[in-house]
Protein backbone atom coordinates (compact mmCIF):
# COMPACT_ATOMS: atom_id res chain seq x y z
CA UNK A 1 0.00 0.00 0.00
CA UNK A 2 1.24 3.45 -0.65
CA UNK A 3 0.21 3.40 2.98
CA UNK A 4 -2.84 3.05 5.08
CA UNK A 5 -1.83 6.19 6.87
CA UNK A 6 -1.45 7.97 3.57
CA UNK A 7 -4.98 6.82 2.88
CA UNK A 8 -5.80 8.38 6.23
CA UNK A 9 -5.62 11.80 4.58
CA UNK A 10 -1.95 12.56 4.19
CA UNK A 11 -0.79 15.48 6.20
CA UNK A 12 2.33 17.12 7.51
CA UNK A 13 2.48 19.26 10.61
CA UNK A 14 5.77 20.69 11.72
CA UNK A 15 5.80 21.64 15.37
CA UNK A 16 7.62 21.68 18.70
CA UNK A 17 10.48 23.96 19.71
CA UNK A 18 12.07 21.54 22.18
CA UNK A 19 15.76 20.87 22.68
CA UNK A 20 17.10 18.63 19.97
CA UNK A 21 19.32 16.20 21.83
CA UNK A 22 18.53 14.02 24.82
CA UNK A 23 21.44 13.34 27.13
CA UNK A 24 23.04 9.90 27.20
CA UNK A 25 22.05 7.73 30.15
CA UNK A 26 25.09 7.63 32.40
CA UNK A 27 23.84 5.99 35.59
CA UNK A 28 22.18 2.65 36.06
CA UNK A 29 18.81 2.91 37.72
CA UNK A 30 18.03 0.40 40.47
CA UNK A 31 16.29 -2.54 38.86
CA UNK A 32 12.92 -2.81 40.58
CA UNK A 33 11.29 -4.94 37.89
CA UNK A 34 10.70 -8.65 38.20
CA UNK A 35 12.80 -10.28 35.47
CA UNK A 36 10.93 -11.63 32.45
CA UNK A 37 12.45 -14.91 31.38
CA UNK A 38 12.91 -15.53 27.66
CA UNK A 39 10.03 -17.34 26.04
CA UNK A 40 10.64 -21.07 26.33
CA UNK A 41 8.37 -21.78 23.37
CA UNK A 42 8.44 -20.24 19.95
CA UNK A 43 4.99 -21.62 19.21
CA UNK A 44 3.03 -18.92 21.04
CA UNK A 45 0.63 -17.21 18.65
CA UNK A 46 -0.19 -13.60 19.40
CA UNK A 47 -3.68 -12.26 18.79
CA UNK A 48 -3.40 -8.56 19.39
CA UNK A 49 -5.05 -5.17 19.19
CA UNK A 50 -3.61 -1.72 18.59
CA UNK A 51 -5.38 0.25 21.32
CA UNK A 52 -3.59 3.57 20.88
CA UNK A 53 -6.86 5.48 20.48
CA UNK A 54 -8.64 4.13 23.56
CA UNK A 55 -7.72 6.83 26.09
CA UNK A 56 -8.81 9.53 23.65
CA UNK A 57 -12.05 7.73 22.82
CA UNK A 58 -13.00 7.43 26.47
CA UNK A 59 -12.25 11.12 27.06
CA UNK A 60 -14.60 11.78 24.13
CA UNK A 61 -17.47 10.05 25.90
CA UNK A 62 -17.19 6.48 24.63
CA UNK A 63 -18.28 3.69 26.97
CA UNK A 64 -17.32 0.29 25.62
CA UNK A 65 -19.60 -2.67 26.28
CA UNK A 66 -18.86 -6.37 26.58
CA UNK A 67 -20.70 -9.04 24.61
CA UNK A 68 -23.52 -8.98 27.17
CA UNK A 69 -24.10 -5.28 26.64
CA UNK A 70 -22.64 -4.20 29.98
CA UNK A 71 -20.21 -1.29 30.20
CA UNK A 72 -16.76 -2.60 31.11
CA UNK A 73 -13.11 -1.63 30.93
CA UNK A 74 -12.16 -2.13 27.29
CA UNK A 75 -8.77 -3.65 28.12
CA UNK A 76 -10.59 -6.29 30.18
CA UNK A 77 -13.03 -6.87 27.31
CA UNK A 78 -10.11 -7.62 25.01
CA UNK A 79 -8.23 -9.76 27.52
CA UNK A 80 -11.31 -11.78 28.43
CA UNK A 81 -12.06 -12.20 24.73
CA UNK A 82 -8.71 -13.81 23.98
CA UNK A 83 -6.46 -10.86 23.10
CA UNK A 84 -2.93 -11.42 24.43
CA UNK A 85 -0.99 -8.46 23.01
CA UNK A 86 -1.62 -4.70 23.07
CA UNK A 87 0.20 -2.56 20.51
CA UNK A 88 0.64 1.14 21.25
CA UNK A 89 2.24 3.91 19.17
CA UNK A 90 4.55 6.60 20.51
CA UNK A 91 5.21 9.96 18.88
CA UNK A 92 8.25 11.96 19.94
CA UNK A 93 6.80 15.36 20.93
CA UNK A 94 3.45 15.90 19.21
CA UNK A 95 2.01 19.36 19.78
CA UNK A 96 -1.15 18.85 17.73
CA UNK A 97 -2.61 16.22 20.08
CA UNK A 98 -2.50 15.25 23.74
CA UNK A 99 -2.35 11.57 22.87
CA UNK A 100 0.31 9.04 21.80
CA UNK A 101 2.88 11.10 23.70
CA UNK A 102 4.92 9.50 26.48
CA UNK A 103 2.37 10.19 29.24
CA UNK A 104 -0.48 8.73 27.23
CA UNK A 105 1.56 5.67 26.25
CA UNK A 106 2.50 5.05 29.87
CA UNK A 107 -1.18 5.06 30.78
CA UNK A 108 -2.00 2.61 27.99
CA UNK A 109 0.78 0.22 28.96
CA UNK A 110 -0.33 0.30 32.60
CA UNK A 111 -3.87 -0.59 31.55
CA UNK A 112 -2.57 -3.49 29.47
CA UNK A 113 -0.36 -4.73 32.30
CA UNK A 114 -3.37 -4.58 34.66
CA UNK A 115 -4.93 -7.34 32.55
CA UNK A 116 -1.66 -9.32 32.29
CA UNK A 117 -1.49 -8.57 28.58
CA UNK A 118 1.85 -8.30 26.80
CA UNK A 119 2.82 -5.05 25.08
CA UNK A 120 4.33 -4.10 21.72
CA UNK A 121 5.64 -0.52 21.84
CA UNK A 122 5.74 1.17 18.42
CA UNK A 123 8.32 3.97 18.16
CA UNK A 124 7.35 6.19 15.22
CA UNK A 125 10.45 8.41 15.65
CA UNK A 126 8.36 11.36 14.50
CA UNK A 127 6.10 14.01 15.98
CA UNK A 128 3.31 12.78 13.71
CA UNK A 129 2.30 9.69 11.73
CA UNK A 130 5.25 7.84 10.19
CA UNK A 131 4.38 5.54 7.31
CA UNK A 132 5.55 4.46 3.82
CA UNK A 133 4.64 7.89 2.50
CA UNK A 134 6.67 9.82 5.03
CA UNK A 135 9.31 9.30 7.70
CA UNK A 136 9.47 12.82 9.11
CA UNK A 137 12.27 13.56 11.59
CA UNK A 138 11.13 14.96 14.96
CA UNK A 139 11.37 18.75 15.02
CA UNK A 140 13.75 18.54 17.98
CA UNK A 141 16.27 16.57 15.93
CA UNK A 142 16.04 18.63 12.75
CA UNK A 143 19.18 20.70 13.55
CA UNK A 144 21.28 17.51 13.43
CA UNK A 145 19.57 15.78 10.52
CA UNK A 146 22.80 15.93 8.47
CA UNK A 147 25.10 15.00 11.35
CA UNK A 148 24.88 11.21 11.26
CA UNK A 149 26.86 10.59 14.43
CA UNK A 150 24.81 13.00 16.56
CA UNK A 151 21.56 11.85 14.97
CA UNK A 152 22.50 8.27 15.80
CA UNK A 153 23.10 9.32 19.40
CA UNK A 154 19.70 11.02 19.40
CA UNK A 155 17.78 7.92 18.38
CA UNK A 156 19.82 5.76 20.77
CA UNK A 157 19.43 8.09 23.76
CA UNK A 158 15.73 8.67 23.17
CA UNK A 159 14.94 4.96 22.81
CA UNK A 160 17.00 4.06 25.88
CA UNK A 161 15.52 6.84 28.00
CA UNK A 162 11.92 5.98 27.16
CA UNK A 163 12.47 2.33 28.06
CA UNK A 164 14.45 3.23 31.16
CA UNK A 165 11.64 5.50 32.33
CA UNK A 166 9.09 2.76 31.75
CA UNK A 167 11.29 0.33 33.65
CA UNK A 168 11.16 2.47 36.77
CA UNK A 169 7.40 1.88 36.87
CA UNK A 170 7.56 -1.81 35.96
CA UNK A 171 6.07 -1.03 32.55
CA UNK A 172 8.65 -2.38 30.14
CA UNK A 173 7.11 -3.76 26.95
CA UNK A 174 7.82 -7.30 25.82
CA UNK A 175 8.46 -6.11 22.26
CA UNK A 176 9.63 -2.89 20.62
CA UNK A 177 9.20 -1.69 17.06
CA UNK A 178 12.20 0.32 15.90
CA UNK A 179 10.18 2.50 13.56
CA UNK A 180 6.73 2.28 11.99
CA UNK A 181 6.24 1.13 8.38
CA UNK A 182 9.83 2.05 7.57
CA UNK A 183 9.72 1.31 3.84
CA UNK A 184 11.41 4.68 3.32
CA UNK A 185 14.67 5.82 4.85
CA UNK A 186 13.93 6.92 8.41
CA UNK A 187 14.37 10.39 9.95
CA UNK A 188 14.01 12.49 6.82
CA UNK A 189 13.27 16.13 6.10
CA UNK A 190 12.14 17.99 2.95
CA UNK A 191 9.05 15.88 2.33
CA UNK A 192 11.08 12.68 2.07
CA UNK A 193 12.90 13.90 -1.02
CA UNK A 194 15.97 11.79 -0.25
CA UNK A 195 16.51 8.44 -1.96
CA UNK A 196 17.32 5.40 0.16
CA UNK A 197 20.83 5.64 1.54
CA UNK A 198 21.46 2.30 3.22
CA UNK A 199 24.71 3.35 4.89
CA UNK A 200 22.73 6.05 6.70
CA UNK A 201 19.56 4.02 7.16
CA UNK A 202 21.25 0.92 8.54
CA UNK A 203 23.37 3.00 10.91
CA UNK A 204 20.31 4.71 12.40
CA UNK A 205 18.17 1.57 12.62
CA UNK A 206 21.01 -0.32 14.29
CA UNK A 207 21.42 2.50 16.82
CA UNK A 208 17.77 2.14 17.76
CA UNK A 209 18.15 -1.63 18.02
CA UNK A 210 21.28 -1.29 20.15
CA UNK A 211 19.42 0.94 22.60
CA UNK A 212 16.82 -1.80 23.11
CA UNK A 213 19.50 -4.47 23.50
CA UNK A 214 21.54 -2.39 25.96
CA UNK A 215 18.49 -1.58 28.08
CA UNK A 216 17.46 -5.24 28.04
CA UNK A 217 20.89 -6.24 29.28
CA UNK A 218 20.98 -3.53 31.94
CA UNK A 219 17.56 -4.53 33.28
CA UNK A 220 17.94 -8.28 32.78
CA UNK A 221 14.91 -8.30 30.50
CA UNK A 222 14.03 -10.08 27.31
CA UNK A 223 12.70 -7.29 25.09
CA UNK A 224 12.32 -8.45 21.52
CA UNK A 225 12.96 -6.16 18.54
CA UNK A 226 10.63 -5.86 15.55
CA UNK A 227 11.17 -4.14 12.20
CA UNK A 228 7.91 -3.14 10.53
CA UNK A 229 7.26 -2.82 6.78
CA UNK A 230 3.99 -2.07 5.01
CA UNK A 231 2.75 -4.87 2.73
CA UNK A 232 4.36 -8.29 2.18
CA UNK A 233 5.68 -7.47 -1.30
CA UNK A 234 7.70 -4.62 0.18
CA UNK A 235 9.01 -6.93 2.87
CA UNK A 236 10.65 -9.05 0.16
CA UNK A 237 12.98 -6.35 -1.15
CA UNK A 238 13.32 -4.37 2.09
CA UNK A 239 14.57 -7.19 4.29
CA UNK A 240 16.88 -8.38 1.52
CA UNK A 241 18.51 -4.95 1.27
CA UNK A 242 18.52 -4.51 5.05
CA UNK A 243 20.26 -7.86 5.50
CA UNK A 244 22.85 -6.99 2.86
CA UNK A 245 23.55 -3.75 4.71
CA UNK A 246 24.04 -5.20 8.17
CA UNK A 247 20.58 -4.89 9.70
CA UNK A 248 20.35 -8.38 11.15
CA UNK A 249 19.99 -8.10 14.94
CA UNK A 250 16.20 -8.26 15.27
CA UNK A 251 13.68 -10.89 16.35
CA UNK A 252 10.50 -10.10 14.46
CA UNK A 253 9.44 -9.25 10.94
CA UNK A 254 6.36 -7.06 11.32
CA UNK A 255 4.07 -6.39 8.36
CA UNK A 256 1.01 -4.33 7.60
CA UNK A 257 -1.29 -6.29 5.31
CA UNK A 258 -4.36 -4.85 3.61
CA UNK A 259 -5.24 -6.95 0.54
CA UNK A 260 -6.86 -4.08 -1.35
CA UNK A 261 -3.49 -2.31 -1.34
CA UNK A 262 -1.37 -5.41 -1.88
CA UNK A 263 -0.51 -7.50 -4.92
CA UNK A 264 -1.08 -10.63 -2.81
CA UNK A 265 -4.53 -11.98 -2.03
CA UNK A 266 -5.39 -13.74 1.19
CA UNK A 267 -5.32 -16.97 -0.83
CA UNK A 268 -1.73 -16.56 -2.05
CA UNK A 269 -0.02 -14.59 0.72
CA UNK A 270 1.04 -17.63 2.75
CA UNK A 271 4.07 -18.59 0.59
CA UNK A 272 5.33 -15.00 0.74
CA UNK A 273 5.17 -14.94 4.52
CA UNK A 274 6.80 -18.37 4.75
CA UNK A 275 9.58 -17.23 2.42
CA UNK A 276 10.41 -14.31 4.70
CA UNK A 277 10.42 -16.51 7.79
CA UNK A 278 12.61 -19.17 6.20
CA UNK A 279 15.02 -16.76 4.50
CA UNK A 280 15.84 -14.68 7.57
CA UNK A 281 15.05 -17.17 10.36
CA UNK A 282 12.90 -14.61 12.15
CA UNK A 283 9.47 -14.72 13.71
CA UNK A 284 6.74 -12.94 11.75
CA UNK A 285 3.63 -11.09 12.76
CA UNK A 286 1.01 -9.13 10.84
CA UNK A 287 0.83 -6.08 13.09
CA UNK A 288 -1.76 -4.14 11.10
CA UNK A 289 -4.87 -5.66 9.58
CA UNK A 290 -8.56 -4.75 9.44
CA UNK A 291 -11.78 -5.37 7.52
CA UNK A 292 -15.06 -3.41 7.41
CA UNK A 293 -18.22 -4.88 8.95
CA UNK A 294 -20.32 -2.21 7.24
CA UNK A 295 -20.19 0.40 4.49
CA UNK A 296 -22.36 2.80 6.47
CA UNK A 297 -20.83 5.94 7.96
CA UNK A 298 -21.75 6.52 11.61
CA UNK A 299 -20.77 10.20 11.58
CA UNK A 300 -19.84 13.13 9.34
CA UNK A 301 -16.26 11.99 8.89
CA UNK A 302 -15.48 9.93 5.80
CA UNK A 303 -14.32 6.36 6.36
CA UNK A 304 -10.97 5.17 5.04
CA UNK A 305 -12.16 1.68 4.15
CA UNK A 306 -14.98 1.91 1.63
CA UNK A 307 -16.10 -0.27 -1.26
CA UNK A 308 -12.53 -0.32 -2.57
CA UNK A 309 -11.51 -2.24 0.56
CA UNK A 310 -13.82 -5.16 -0.16
CA UNK A 311 -12.39 -8.36 -1.56
CA UNK A 312 -14.21 -11.23 -3.23
CA UNK A 313 -15.75 -13.69 -0.81
CA UNK A 314 -15.92 -11.32 2.13
CA UNK A 315 -18.97 -9.09 2.49
CA UNK A 316 -18.95 -5.86 4.49
CA UNK A 317 -20.91 -7.51 7.28
CA UNK A 318 -20.06 -8.76 10.74
CA UNK A 319 -20.04 -12.30 9.34
CA UNK A 320 -17.75 -11.20 6.50
CA UNK A 321 -15.41 -9.44 8.91
CA UNK A 322 -15.11 -12.55 11.07
CA UNK A 323 -14.58 -14.82 8.05
CA UNK A 324 -11.81 -12.57 6.76
CA UNK A 325 -9.99 -12.52 10.10
CA UNK A 326 -10.28 -16.26 10.60
CA UNK A 327 -8.96 -16.93 7.09
CA UNK A 328 -6.11 -14.47 7.57
CA UNK A 329 -5.21 -16.07 10.89
CA UNK A 330 -5.14 -19.46 9.16
CA UNK A 331 -2.95 -18.11 6.35
CA UNK A 332 -0.46 -16.73 8.88
CA UNK A 333 -0.37 -19.95 10.88
CA UNK A 334 0.11 -22.01 7.72
CA UNK A 335 3.15 -19.89 6.87
CA UNK A 336 4.72 -20.51 10.26
CA UNK A 337 3.89 -16.98 11.40
CA UNK A 338 3.32 -16.10 15.03
CA UNK A 339 0.72 -13.38 15.30
CA UNK A 340 -2.05 -11.11 14.03
CA UNK A 341 -2.80 -7.64 15.39
CA UNK A 342 -5.98 -5.76 14.51
CA UNK A 343 -5.35 -2.08 13.79
CA UNK A 344 -7.42 0.30 15.94
CA UNK A 345 -10.42 -1.95 16.73
CA UNK A 346 -11.64 0.63 19.24
CA UNK A 347 -11.47 3.83 17.10
CA UNK A 348 -15.26 4.19 17.15
CA UNK A 349 -17.46 7.14 16.28
CA UNK A 350 -17.34 9.74 19.04
CA UNK A 351 -18.08 13.34 20.02
CA UNK A 352 -14.60 14.66 19.32
CA UNK A 353 -12.95 15.75 16.09
CA UNK A 354 -9.89 14.75 14.14
CA UNK A 355 -7.99 17.29 12.08
CA UNK A 356 -10.32 16.43 9.20
CA UNK A 357 -13.76 16.16 10.75
CA UNK A 358 -15.95 15.17 13.70
CA UNK A 359 -16.02 11.50 14.61
CA UNK A 360 -13.93 8.56 13.39
CA UNK A 361 -12.50 7.61 10.00
CA UNK A 362 -12.58 3.95 11.04
CA UNK A 363 -16.04 3.44 12.59
CA UNK A 364 -17.08 0.84 9.99
CA UNK A 365 -13.88 -1.19 10.46
CA UNK A 366 -13.65 -1.43 14.24
CA UNK A 367 -14.48 -4.48 16.33
CA UNK A 368 -17.34 -2.59 18.00
CA UNK A 369 -20.70 -1.71 16.47
CA UNK A 370 -22.51 1.63 16.62
CA UNK A 371 -23.64 0.80 20.18
CA UNK A 372 -20.03 0.12 21.26
CA UNK A 373 -20.73 -3.61 21.60
CA UNK A 374 -18.30 -6.18 20.10
CA UNK A 375 -18.98 -7.26 16.52
CA UNK A 376 -18.87 -10.88 15.44
CA UNK A 377 -15.38 -10.13 14.13
CA UNK A 378 -14.22 -9.86 17.73
CA UNK A 379 -14.62 -13.64 17.99
CA UNK A 380 -11.47 -14.20 15.92
CA UNK A 381 -9.56 -13.81 19.19
CA UNK A 382 -11.27 -16.80 20.81
CA UNK A 383 -11.85 -19.05 17.79
CA UNK A 384 -9.78 -22.22 17.75
CA UNK A 385 -8.84 -22.06 14.06
N, C-alpha and C positions, 0 to 999 in steps of 0.2 A: 504494500500500500504506500502511496506517496506519503501516507501516514494517517492514522485515525485522528491524531490530534490536529493535523492539517485540515482534515475534514471537519474538525471541531471549530471551524471558522478561524483561519490562520490569523495570528496577530503578533505584534511585537510591542513590548512596553519597556522602555528603558527607565530604570528608576534606581533609587538608593544612593546615598552619598557617603556610605560607610567606609571605614578604613579598609584598604585593599588586602592587607596580609595578616593572617592570624599567626600568632607566635607559636613556635615549635613547643610541644610538650617536653618539659625538662625534668619533671619529677614524677615518680610513680605514685599513683594514688593507692591508698590502702584497698586491697581487694576484699570487698564485702559481699561479693556475689557467691552463690553456690555454684561450683564448677558444673558445666554441662559436658557430659562425656560424649565423645564422638559417637555418631550413630553406629550401632553394631550391625544393622541391616541396611542394605542398599535397596531393599524391596519396598520401602515405605512409599506409598503413593499419596501425594499432596492434593487435596481438593480445597482450593483457596478462594478468597474474595478480596478484592481491592476495596477497602473501606475508608479511603482517604476523605470522602465527602461527608461521612456520617456526622461528625461534630457540627459541621455547618448546617446540615439538614435539620438536625435537632434544634439548633438555635433559630432556625427558620420556621419552627412550629410543627415539625414532623414527629408523629408518634408511631413507631413501628409496632406491628402486631404479629403475634405468632400464628401458627396454623389454626388455632382455635378461635382466633379473633380477639385475643386478649393483648393489651398493650404490655410490652416486655422489652427489656434491654436488648438492643439489636445484636450486640456481640454474643449474648447468650442464645438468641434465636439461631444465629449461625452455628455456634458451637454445638448446641443441642441437635441441630439439623445435620451434622456430619462434617462441617467445615473444620479443617485442622491447620489452616495457615491464613494469616491476615497480611496483606501487602499494603504498604503505606508509602506515599511519595513525600519527598522532602525538597523544598526549594530553598535556595541559599538565603536571600533576604528579600522576599517579596514585599513590595510596598502597596500593591494594588489589592491585596486581600489579607485577611487576618488568619488565613488557614494555610495548611501545609508548610508552615514555618516550624522552627524547632519546637516551640511550646505546644503547638497543636499536635505535632507528631508524637511528642512525649505522652500527651494525653491519650492518643489513639493506642500507642503501644501498651500503656498501662491497662487500658480497657481490654485489650487482647490477652495480656498476661493474666488478668483477673479470671478469665475463662480457660486458662491453661492452653491457650492457642499459640502456636509458634508464629514468628514474625519475619517477614521479608521487607527490609528497609530499602527503599528505592531512591538513591541519590540522583537527582536530576542535574546537579552542578550548574544550575541556572537560577535566575530570579523568577522564571516563568516556565511555561511548558517547554520541555526539550523533547524533540521527536525527530523522525527522519527528514523533516523539512527544515529544521533549525536546531542548532546546538549553540545557543547564545551564552557567551561567557557572563558570569555574574558581574554586575556593575562594579563591585568592589575590587575585582581582579583585572579590570580593563586596563589600568595603567601598566600592568606587567604582561599583557597578552603576547608581546613579542620577546619577552625574556624567559626562555624556556626553563632555565634552572629555577628561577624564582616562582614561575607559574607552577612548576612541579612541586615545589615546596608548599605552595598555597593549597593545592588539591590534597597533598599528603596531610598537612597540618589540620585542615578543615575536617577531613574524614576522620582522622584520629581523635580530634577534639570532640566531635559529635558523639562518637562511640564511647569515648572516655566519660563524657558527661552522662550518657545513658547508663553506663556501668555503675556509676555512683548511686543510682537509684534502682539497681537490679533490673534494668530494662534493656539489656543488650539483646539485639535481634539474633535469631539463629542463622539468618542469611542476609547478605548485603548485595544490592545491585550497584556496581560501579558504572553509573550512567544509565540513562533511559533511552531506549531505541537509538543506539549510537551508530546507526548506519553511516552517518557523516562523521567527519573529524570533530572531536569534542572541543569545547571551549573556544568558539570562534566569535569573530566580530564581523562587521560589514555585511550583514545579511547572508552569512555563510558563503561568501564569494570565493573562499579558498578551496582549492582542490585537495584531495586527500594526500596528506604528507605522513607516511607511516612512521618515519623516524620521530616526528613530533608526537603523533597520535599514540604510538606504542609507549613512548616515554611517559606520557601523562597518564595513560590507563594503568601502566605498571606502578606508577607512584600511588595511585588510588588503591590498587590491590595491595601494595606493600603496607599501606597504612592499616588496612584491615588485618593483614597477617601479623603485623607488629603488635597491634592492640590485642589480638587473640592470644598471642604468646605472653604478653604482659599480664593478662587477666586469666590465663589458663582456661581459655574458652575455645570452643570449636565453632567459629563463625565462618560459614561457607560463602564463597564469592561467586556471583553470577554476572555474566555479561549478556546484555539484552539487545536483540536485533529485531526489527519489525519485518515480519513475513519470512517464511521458510526459504524461499528462493534467494533472499538476500543473505540468509545465514550461510548458504553454500559458499558464496564468494568471500563474504566478510571473514568468516572464521578461517578460511584458507589463507587469506592475506595476513590476518592477525597472527596466525601460527608461524607463517614465514618470517614475520617481523618480531618474533620474540614474545608475543602475548600468549603465554601458555599456562601460567599459574592461576587457574580458576577451576571451580568445581562444577558449575552449572552453565549450560547453554539455555538462555531464556529467549523465548520468541513471542511476538505478537502474531496472532493468526486470525484473520478475518477473510473468509473465502471470497467474498465479493471484491476484495482488493488484492487477491493472490492469484497466481497462475495455477495453483494446485487446489483441486477440489478435496472435499473431505474423504472422498473415495480413493484418491491417489496420493494423499499427503504422507501416509505411513512410511513408505520407502525412503522419502526424503528425510524424515525425522530419524529413522534408523541409521541412515547413512551418516548423519552428523554425529550420532552417538558412537557409532563404531569407528569412525575416522579419528575422532579426537579423544575417545575414551572418557567422555564426560557424561554427567547426568543431564537430562533435558526436561524442561518444563515449559508449557505454554502459559505465559504469565498474563496474557491479555486475550480474552475471547468474550464474545457476547452474541446474542441473537434476539430479535424482537419478538414479543408475544402479541403485539398488536401494531397496526399501522395508524391508529388514532393518536391524536395529539391532545394531551391532558391539559395543556396551557397554551399561552400565546407565543411560546418559544419553539422555533422549529426543531424537529428531531433530526439527529445525525443519521440514524439508520432508518431509511425509508424503503420504498419498493426496490430500490437498487441493491439493498442488502439481502434480499430474499434469494435463496438458492433452491433449485428443483428438489422436491421431495420434502421440503420443510416449510409448512405454512406459518404465517405470522399469527400464531395462536399459542396459547399456553401449552397445548399438546405438541405443537411443532417446535417450540422452544426446548421442551424437555427432550424430545427425540433428537434434536440437533446436539445437545450437550451430552447425551448418552452415547451417541455415535462418535462424537469427537473424543470423549473419554476412552472409548474402545480403540479408536485409531491410535491414540497416544500410547495406550498400554501395549498394543500389538507391535509398536515400534521399539518397545523397551524403555519408553519415556516414564517419567516419575511424577508428573503433576499437571494440574489444570487449574488456573485461576480465572475467575470471572471478573471482568473489568467493571467496576462501579455498579454493583447490583443494588445499591441503596441510594443512587442519585435520582430520587423520585421528584415528582412535581411538588413545588413548595411556594411559600409566600415571598421568597426573596428573589433577587435578580442576579443574573450573570452580567458580564460586560456587553451582552448582546440581546438581552431580553429577560422578562420575568418568568421564572419557573425553571425547568430542566430541559436540556437538549437530549436527554437519555430516558425519559419517562416511559417510553414504549419498549425499552430494552433492559429494564431492571429485573430483579427477581421479586419485586413487589408490585401488586396491582394498584389501581387508583385509590383503593381504600387502605393501602399500606400493609396488606396481608400477602404472605408469600404466594407466588405463582406456582403452577405445577413444575415449572423449570427448576425451582428450588430443590426438588426431589433428586436432582442428579447427585447431590452430595451424599445422600443416604442409599441410593440404588446400588445393588451388588455388582452390576455389570460395569 
